[in-house]
Amino acid sequence: MFDRLPSWGKRASWAHQNSFEAFGLHAPAALLALIAVLQIGELQGLAIPAALVQPMLRLIYLPAYVANVPPLRGLCWAGALLCTGILYIEGVRALLVA
């Protein structure tokens, strides 16, 4: 059935699968940041902007993937991954300081 999809349909399926992979990285980072907030009461630095920007970038990534716009897709993917990394770093930093 997948072989009968048009090219944009295949890209939509791949974007959907990639969202699960990205969620697998982002969810633990968000939980780590949440635990840090519960421990010390607040997060310093870039954690809150990163937590807000990451879903926006992922929402832009999906239509960019389906429309086959590689530069925008790559920038959104890299930016979202960077936001996830920032959440990990800020969460660990907050827990180590506490």
N, C-alpha and C positions, 0 to 999 in steps of 0.2 A: 504494500500500500504506500509506503514512504517513497518508493521509486516513481509512483505516479503523480506525486505532488509537483507543482510548478517550482521553479527555482526560489521564488520568494517564500513559498510554503516550507521548503526545506530549511531556508535560513530562519524562518520563524520558529521552526521546531528546534533548530540548533540554539537559537537565542534563549528559548524556553529552558532547554537542558542546561545551558550555561548559567542561567539564573539560579538553578538549584546548587550548582558548584559554588557560585559566589556567596549564596546564603550560608553554605557550610563553613565558609571562612568568616563571614561577617557576624553571624549569630554568636559564636563564642567571644568575639571581640566586644560586642555590645554587652553581653552578660558580664564580662570581666570589668568593663567600665561601670556597669550598674552595681556590681559588688563593691567596686572602689567607692562609688558615691554613697552606698549604704554604710561603708566602714568609716569614711572620713567626712561625709556630708557634702562634698562638692568635688568637682574635677577642675583642674587647672589646665591652662594651655589650649590646645586645639581640639580637644575631645568633643566638645559640644558642636562646634562647626563641622567637624568631620562626620559626626553622627547625623547631622542634618543634610549635608551635601551628598553623602554616599547614596541614599535612595534616589535623590534627584538625578544623579549621574546614571544610575541603573535604569531609571525611567527613560532617559534620553538614549541610552545604549540600545534598548530593544528596537525602537523604530529605525535607528541608524543601522542596526544589523540587518533588519528585514529589507530596508531600502538599499542595502549594499553600498554604504558610504564608509569605506575603511578608515580614512583619517579621523572622522568624528567618532566612529566606533572604538578605535584604538585609544583616543584621548579619554573617552568616557570610561573605558575599561581600566586604563592605567590610573585615572583619577580616583575611581571607586576603590581600587586595590590599595592605593595610597591612603585613602581615608580609613580603610579597615586596618592598615598597619599603624596609623596614628592612634586609633582606638586601643589596639594592643599595647603600644608603647605607653600611652598616657595611663591606661589602667594598671599596668605593671608598676609604673613609676609611682602612682598614687598609693598602691598597696605596699610598696617597699618603704615609702616615707612614713606611712602610718604606723 
